[in-house]
């Protein structure tokens, strides 16, 4: 064999002597006293670029919605003779079919939707996740719950909403319940999928062989590792929730006119899209910003939590 | 040896552009591959051996980049070719064989079509390709080709699948084969067959092979020449026999020392005592749970079929067998992950079962499990400290003492207290396995079930973990049920050996008896198939 230029280096014999192992990646050594490590890590998400942007958008939207009565003290039902106008100095987003300012109505609509989402989405998320994870405690219960969720999934959101409204009567609480139930199969299945995946993981098996009880395994090992897709799903579900609200509002079972909601604005606006394309701009933009802020936050959370 | 090199790699440099640093994964590597010869590139994980092979094919993944050097194939520098020209080289002049044949084959294509596809890409017409595909499958030793050619990959065993991958690689008569750990995922007996096949192809077709592996035994059996890589550089090179018998570089010397040898002295510290920690009697485990219908019972499949064995205090019983033989199912049945379908498990003389959480906890005080891959058996969301805490709390340690006991556990496995707050990803493989062992020790068990505890580790780390296990055994009078497919490791650590095949134990005896005087034909097959460093180079 012809001799090549041998590049030899003074290599040390292989070692894995623990204290000075170079192959291990440097770990963050800061240990802030107190506070749960998991919570601390979740909070770190809000310092990533995505987290900061998402949080900023959300904060602006939330502040605007909360302060709506202060910013627009005249309310959302001030009618003028100028109906379906485009953007102008007086009406930045134009006016609707009754000549009401669309900027004002969009902000108030956001306010309405926030009040629904803030309750309905977390409710749906927690209940759905809990239902999806039942299978960890009892196999039979898990299977039964899934079939029930399948049945709910079989109903279109609006039909389901109609059923709820028939029982509860129209209004805010009926909307919240309708949205929460509508989201159950969504979160339930996601949680179930995560559960089945986690059950096969070796650290879950390891915990079981240690003698850790089913409940503790679920709480400590399965849930923390299953929560990310559910959080991301929650961010996406916000948009779905607005559309369920819209569907019910437009058939008169949800938010009652003249109170605006993003959903009803969109639904009415689409009918006037030929005369006034500006109509749906405001609600659409707000809806996109809303879902984007949640998606960014969910993404940031994902990024901080999963490190390969 | 006057032949011109087919492949000449000169001063190759590959840099990974990481966020905060430039990592030179391959740093000034040079070697030649000649026609009809097999060059082994050997090294531990992270040594840059796979990156080198990918650089030759121009298949380095982002953020890696070739930053210098030449790769000359028949005098032509491959690094200067553009992607289109490279497509003509890949598969045609240089072909690759991958580690995992299952991943390399398309699951929804018949195997003949996959070979034909490889021919089509390089411009062979249909009729010729069909005929040539059958010829290739024949050549790599697939039995009953006309029928087998119509099958799908999942209908083949791992070894047969790897043969198909090799057939695809050979399709266009490449002058160079690059094989990246092609036998690592295979059982020893299958590995022996694949190595035979590669040797035959070299002799019959005169193809040159670049063989990448971490296994010195395989190098000894197969390769003509070898280069040893460490941290991106070649630390030693030469004919196999010279490098393996008289290594000069300190790294190679250390590596050779760390490899368990088939002729090293056996353990002579078999415990005197007769106390039996674990006894398994006629154990059966049914692993078929798929119901064919609502009213029909599933046909039982016994992965463990009437196994009896016992482990005494302070001794290591090794359970040896190839994948699918039921050794892991057996151990998992003992700790209650699988349910037994028959037979008895006795711990310290009392029959136990692990159906409820309560029973499981009681069992966990005596028997603990150490998993093969510590990366997957540690929860990625929990620090080492949290994992230990959980085990300690289960073992009944009061909350106030947990921290002190955790530090103590880490000390037992030679880790410092600073590791408590680290997450699994911040540990190296060896350290992670130490954490896994520390966790198993939390309840002061009498028996550890070690399920391939060193298979996922580099040889040098493997040697350290084996030493650690031996020390722990002596200090705490622990009994081990050591599950492994690696006979050399088994020979080094065990007092007694049980050989398992198709769910049954075919031979059981002291390590010396089983290795020196195997009775069952299967044991003999296993022993011959195991690559033996010393025999190969003697």
HADDOCK unambig.tbl for C-alpha pairs under 7 A between the chains (distance, minus, plus):
assign (segid A and resid 1 and name CA) (segid B and resid 1 and name CA) 6.36 0.50 0.50
assign (segid A and resid 4 and name CA) (segid B and resid 30 and name CA) 6.71 0.50 0.50
assign (segid A and resid 4 and name CA) (segid B and resid 31 and name CA) 6.62 0.50 0.50
assign (segid A and resid 7 and name CA) (segid B and resid 28 and name CA) 6.78 0.50 0.50
assign (segid A and resid 7 and name CA) (segid B and resid 233 and name CA) 6.79 0.50 0.50
assign (segid A and resid 7 and name CA) (segid B and resid 234 and name CA) 6.05 0.50 0.50
assign (segid A and resid 7 and name CA) (segid B and resid 235 and name CA) 6.84 0.50 0.50
assign (segid A and resid 8 and name CA) (segid B and resid 234 and name CA) 6.15 0.50 0.50
assign (segid A and resid 8 and name CA) (segid B and resid 235 and name CA) 4.77 0.50 0.50
assign (segid A and resid 9 and name CA) (segid B and resid 235 and name CA) 6.24 0.50 0.50
assign (segid A and resid 11 and name CA) (segid B and resid 250 and name CA) 6.72 0.50 0.50
assign (segid A and resid 11 and name CA) (segid B and resid 251 and name CA) 5.70 0.50 0.50
assign (segid A and resid 12 and name CA) (segid B and resid 250 and name CA) 6.64 0.50 0.50
assign (segid A and resid 12 and name CA) (segid B and resid 251 and name CA) 5.80 0.50 0.50
assign (segid A and resid 13 and name CA) (segid B and resid 250 and name CA) 5.86 0.50 0.50
assign (segid A and resid 13 and name CA) (segid B and resid 251 and name CA) 4.32 0.50 0.50
assign (segid A and resid 13 and name CA) (segid B and resid 254 and name CA) 5.22 0.50 0.50
assign (segid A and resid 14 and name CA) (segid B and resid 251 and name CA) 6.46 0.50 0.50
assign (segid A and resid 14 and name CA) (segid B and resid 254 and name CA) 6.54 0.50 0.50
assign (segid A and resid 14 and name CA) (segid B and resid 255 and name CA) 6.97 0.50 0.50
assign (segid A and resid 14 and name CA) (segid B and resid 460 and name CA) 5.98 0.50 0.50
assign (segid A and resid 15 and name CA) (segid B and resid 460 and name CA) 6.88 0.50 0.50
assign (segid A and resid 16 and name CA) (segid B and resid 430 and name CA) 6.75 0.50 0.50
assign (segid A and resid 16 and name CA) (segid B and resid 461 and name CA) 6.02 0.50 0.50
assign (segid A and resid 18 and name CA) (segid B and resid 414 and name CA) 6.87 0.50 0.50
assign (segid A and resid 18 and name CA) (segid B and resid 415 and name CA) 5.84 0.50 0.50
assign (segid A and resid 18 and name CA) (segid B and resid 431 and name CA) 6.61 0.50 0.50
assign (segid A and resid 19 and name CA) (segid B and resid 415 and name CA) 6.78 0.50 0.50
assign (segid A and resid 19 and name CA) (segid B and resid 416 and name CA) 6.80 0.50 0.50
assign (segid A and resid 23 and name CA) (segid B and resid 428 and name CA) 5.84 0.50 0.50
assign (segid A and resid 24 and name CA) (segid B and resid 426 and name CA) 5.70 0.50 0.50
assign (segid A and resid 24 and name CA) (segid B and resid 427 and name CA) 4.80 0.50 0.50
assign (segid A and resid 24 and name CA) (segid B and resid 428 and name CA) 4.51 0.50 0.50
assign (segid A and resid 25 and name CA) (segid B and resid 426 and name CA) 4.90 0.50 0.50
assign (segid A and resid 25 and name CA) (segid B and resid 427 and name CA) 6.54 0.50 0.50
assign (segid A and resid 26 and name CA) (segid B and resid 426 and name CA) 6.33 0.50 0.50
assign (segid A and resid 27 and name CA) (segid B and resid 422 and name CA) 6.29 0.50 0.50
assign (segid A and resid 27 and name CA) (segid B and resid 426 and name CA) 5.58 0.50 0.50
assign (segid A and resid 201 and name CA) (segid B and resid 376 and name CA) 6.97 0.50 0.50
assign (segid A and resid 202 and name CA) (segid B and resid 376 and name CA) 5.51 0.50 0.50
assign (segid A and resid 202 and name CA) (segid B and resid 377 and name CA) 4.55 0.50 0.50
assign (segid A and resid 203 and name CA) (segid B and resid 376 and name CA) 6.06 0.50 0.50
assign (segid A and resid 203 and name CA) (segid B and resid 377 and name CA) 3.85 0.50 0.50
assign (segid A and resid 203 and name CA) (segid B and resid 378 and name CA) 5.04 0.50 0.50
assign (segid A and resid 203 and name CA) (segid B and resid 379 and name CA) 5.35 0.50 0.50
assign (segid A and resid 206 and name CA) (segid B and resid 377 and name CA) 6.07 0.50 0.50
assign (segid A and resid 209 and name CA) (segid B and resid 335 and name CA) 6.20 0.50 0.50
assign (segid A and resid 209 and name CA) (segid B and resid 360 and name CA) 7.00 0.50 0.50
assign (segid A and resid 209 and name CA) (segid B and resid 364 and name CA) 6.69 0.50 0.50
assign (segid A and resid 210 and name CA) (segid B and resid 361 and name CA) 6.85 0.50 0.50
assign (segid A and resid 210 and name CA) (segid B and resid 364 and name CA) 5.59 0.50 0.50
assign (segid A and resid 210 and name CA) (segid B and resid 368 and name CA) 6.97 0.50 0.50
assign (segid A and resid 210 and name CA) (segid B and resid 391 and name CA) 6.48 0.50 0.50
assign (segid A and resid 211 and name CA) (segid B and resid 357 and name CA) 6.30 0.50 0.50
assign (segid A and resid 211 and name CA) (segid B and resid 360 and name CA) 5.15 0.50 0.50
assign (segid A and resid 211 and name CA) (segid B and resid 361 and name CA) 4.13 0.50 0.50
assign (segid A and resid 211 and name CA) (segid B and resid 364 and name CA) 5.92 0.50 0.50
assign (segid A and resid 211 and name CA) (segid B and resid 394 and name CA) 6.82 0.50 0.50
assign (segid A and resid 212 and name CA) (segid B and resid 394 and name CA) 6.66 0.50 0.50
assign (segid A and resid 213 and name CA) (segid B and resid 357 and name CA) 5.53 0.50 0.50
assign (segid A and resid 221 and name CA) (segid B and resid 379 and name CA) 6.78 0.50 0.50
assign (segid A and resid 308 and name CA) (segid B and resid 425 and name CA) 6.91 0.50 0.50
